[in-house]
Amino acid sequence: MEEKIKAVIDQIRPGLQMDGGDIELVAIEGTVVKVRLKGACHGCPHAAITMKHGVEARIRESVPEVTEVIAVN
């Protein structure tokens, strides 16, 4: 499961980097994935939207075992 999640993050990363941000996989705890938004994405007013409708949606679509994706600092 970890390799699948990393592959999805690698697909998402270029889009975030184009806007001056980045994403890092912090942990996988059961079916919950913890990520850290970095750079311009950290603290961005659109970060919550990016997380739910971008990052979480893509990860859950590709790795159905994942039940939630959480942003951590």
Helices and strands as residue ranges (DSSP letters): H 2-18, E 21-29, E 32-39, H 47-49, I 50-56, H 57-62, E 68-71
